[in-house]
């Protein structure tokens, strides 16, 4: 019975805007991706902008009370069945604000799938994603192999946030969403039967 409910309900996907820089492209990419995800009847989509969360930059010690911003964001991450991280590539890595956000939480990430929408220069953010895979593995999340990689993003999107070559971008996003949904259902269903313990 529990398995049927898991299969029938809509998966909750949190799209995380991982850049807090002024003039960032990340909200444009996140809006585009979230709009595609919302077309699917099997998904519910939340967009979380790290620039608006107010997460502290100094981590607390074990045993300290959680700061208000951390407590406010935690339920959104807890309720998510899967994550999509939208990240730029800065100096062949990902933003410090994104690492800070990952480090503030533990149980919220565990045994859940993470996919990536990455952008930046010729690499299309692939160096950032390679490093993020290591970080998410350490917090016991599962990363999806396929990614959406956007190279030279300034030339590939118009002022309205639409890709200049939508067919290729949309097909890459659809594949990522298919994989994320598969993993989301598999892991969510198993967590219902056997709660994951670190």
FENVENGI-V774427 format. One record per residue. N is the residue number from 1. RES is the residue in one small letter. SS is DSSP state (h for helix, s for strand, l for the rest). OMEGA is omega in whole degrees, -180 to 180 (NA if undefined). Layout:
BEGIN
<<N:RES:SS:OMEGA> <N:RES:SS:OMEGA>>
END
This chain:
BEGIN
<<1:x:l:180> <2:x:h:-180> <3:x:h:179> <4:x:h:179> <5:x:h:180> <6:x:h:-178> <7:x:h:-175> <8:x:h:-174> <9:x:l:178> <10:x:l:177> <11:x:s:178> <12:x:s:-178> <13:x:s:176> <14:x:s:176> <15:x:s:-174> <16:x:s:177> <17:x:s:-168> <18:x:l:178> <19:x:l:176> <20:x:l:-177> <21:x:l:174> <22:x:l:180> <23:x:l:-176> <24:x:l:177> <25:x:l:-173> <26:x:h:179> <27:x:h:177> <28:x:h:179> <29:x:h:-179> <30:x:h:179> <31:x:h:178> <32:x:h:-177> <33:x:h:-180> <34:x:h:179> <35:x:h:176> <36:x:h:-179> <37:x:h:-178> <38:x:l:176> <39:x:l:-178> <40:x:l:-179> <41:x:l:-176> <42:x:l:-176> <43:x:s:164> <44:x:s:-172> <45:x:s:171> <46:x:s:175> <47:x:s:-180> <48:x:s:-180> <49:x:s:-177> <50:x:h:179> <51:x:h:-178> <52:x:h:-175> <53:x:l:-179> <54:x:l:179> <55:x:l:178> <56:x:l:179> <57:x:l:179> <58:x:l:-178> <59:x:l:178> <60:x:l:174> <61:x:l:177> <62:x:l:180> <63:x:l:177> <64:x:l:176> <65:x:l:179> <66:x:l:174> <67:x:l:-176> <68:x:h:-178> <69:x:h:179> <70:x:h:179> <71:x:h:-180> <72:x:h:-180> <73:x:h:-175> <74:x:h:-180> <75:x:h:178> <76:x:h:178> <77:x:h:180> <78:x:h:-178> <79:x:h:-179> <80:x:l:173> <81:x:l:-176> <82:x:s:-178> <83:x:s:168> <84:x:s:-179> <85:x:s:177> <86:x:s:-173> <87:x:s:167> <88:x:s:171> <89:x:l:176> <90:x:s:178> <91:x:l:179> <92:x:l:177> <93:x:s:-178> <94:x:l:-175> <95:x:l:177> <96:x:h:180> <97:x:h:179> <98:x:h:177> <99:x:h:177> <100:x:h:-179> <101:x:h:179> <102:x:h:-174> <103:x:h:-180> <104:x:l:-173> <105:x:l:179> <106:x:l:-177> <107:x:l:-176> <108:x:l:-178> <109:x:l:-165> <110:x:l:175> <111:x:l:176> <112:x:l:-179> <113:x:s:179> <114:x:s:174> <115:x:s:-173> <116:x:s:165> <117:x:s:-172> <118:x:s:179> <119:x:s:175> <120:x:l:172> <121:x:l:-178> <122:x:l:-177> <123:x:l:-178> <124:x:l:177> <125:x:l:-175> <126:x:h:177> <127:x:h:178> <128:x:h:-179> <129:x:h:180> <130:x:h:179> <131:x:h:178> <132:x:h:178> <133:x:h:179> <134:x:h:-178> <135:x:h:-178> <136:x:h:174> <137:x:h:-179> <138:x:h:177> <139:x:l:171> <140:x:l:169> <141:x:l:-179> <142:x:s:-178> <143:x:s:179> <144:x:l:-176> <145:x:l:-177> <146:x:l:177> <147:x:l:167> <148:x:s:-177> <149:x:s:-176> <150:x:s:178> <151:x:l:180> <152:x:l:-171> <153:x:h:-179> <154:x:h:-179> <155:x:h:-172> <156:x:h:179> <157:x:s:179> <158:x:l:-177> <159:x:l:179> <160:x:l:179> <161:x:l:180> <162:x:l:179> <163:x:s:180> <164:x:l:177> <165:x:l:-171> <166:x:h:-175> <167:x:h:-179> <168:x:h:180> <169:x:h:-178> <170:x:h:180> <171:x:h:176> <172:x:h:179> <173:x:h:180> <174:x:h:179> <175:x:h:178> <176:x:h:180> <177:x:h:177> <178:x:h:-179> <179:x:h:-180> <180:x:h:179> <181:x:h:178> <182:x:h:-180> <183:x:h:179> <184:x:h:179> <185:x:h:-179> <186:x:h:-176> <187:x:h:179> <188:x:h:-180> <189:x:h:-179> <190:x:h:176> <191:x:h:178> <192:x:h:-178> <193:x:h:-176> <194:x:l:-179> <195:x:l:-176> <196:x:l:178> <197:x:l:-178> <198:x:l:NA>>
END
